[in-house]
Amino acid sequence: MVEQPSVSVKVPRAVLVDTFGQNLEFSKELAPLSSFGTGGKAKYFISAMSADGIISAIRGAKKLNIPCFVIGGGSNLLVSDEGYEGLIIKVNVLGMRLASDMVIESGAGEDLMDLVHFATANSLTSLEFAAGIWGSVGGAVYGNAGAYGGEIGSVVSELTLLHRDGRTETVSREYCQFGYRDSCLKKTGDVIVSARFALKRGDKAAISARVDEILRDREAKHPSHGNSAGCFFKNITDRSQPHGKLPAGKLLEEAGVKHLSVGGAHVYEKHANIIVNSGNATSKDIRQLADIMKRKVLDRFGVELEQEVIQIGKF
């Protein structure tokens, strides 16, 4: 969620601390909070542990006319090398429990892989597809993360949301209007506080075996060391293809992008839809490489790829 005032003003430090509290951080390095490991600093930063904490931070930003942006696990972010001239609010609402026999409730700040493990430990199936997907539970729901024919939106039953006006509300999955790597939350600006997932009873050994199988497959195809946001571009809707999607990676590979690099960023040798920071890449390198990849597919196939990765700051 972004709040962008028309005018940004310099606010005295004492006023900032009085408004946001002692937990407010200044000049926060954002690179360690992004899986790409690139980007500059946030002028202000708060880790919010509750709905009240998120509300307080957003209200404070509005009061002081400071732009703000809410993030989750940082696995799908490309942060500008110039950083962010405003307040970054990291949703860090934790907690995970069985709300009923086959329903798990999780805080938005929990790691998605921990949710998969929790489901497995409780012999609950339908989340295996999410094994190995980086990021937070809230971020996964926000972008309707998916793989191996599954999507997180298909197992969401309810969400507790924080609306722009400061109200919290529990809504059903229908409210989210889930689409391919999409939800209406990207437009409404609602912030996910917690989510409930309606799963099915299964055999623990079989669930665990499927999770391990997917993790092995991901290990063979994806970088194991991080410094990547996974697939950079969305797959293309095509009902003739498995799972109804034509892999963007297939088009990218046929367009000849696997040898490409810009600065410290390069296309992963095993997957043409993954950009990797070799260790010294800048966000500008990654952005320029992605633009070249996109243009090559457009020139070759007449298909304009849509990126999954969310950008923060100026590019």
Buried (B, 14 or more C-beta within 10 A) or exposed (E): BEBEBEEBEEBEEEEBEEBBEEEBBEEBBBBEBBBBBBBBBBBBBBBBBBBEBBBBBBEBBBEBBBBBBBBBBBBBBBBBBBBBBBBBBBBBBBEBEEBEEBBBBBBBBBBBBBBBBBBBEBBBBBBBBBBBBBBBBBBBBBBBBBBBEBBBBBBBBBBBBBBEEEEBEEBEBEBBBBEBBBBEBBEBBBBBBBBBBBBEEBEEEEBBEBBEEBBEBBEEEBBEEBBBBBBBBBBBEEEEEEBEBBBBBBBBBEBEBBEBBBBBBBBBEEBBBBBBBEEEBBBBBBBBBBEEBBBBBBEBBEBEBBBBBBBBBEB
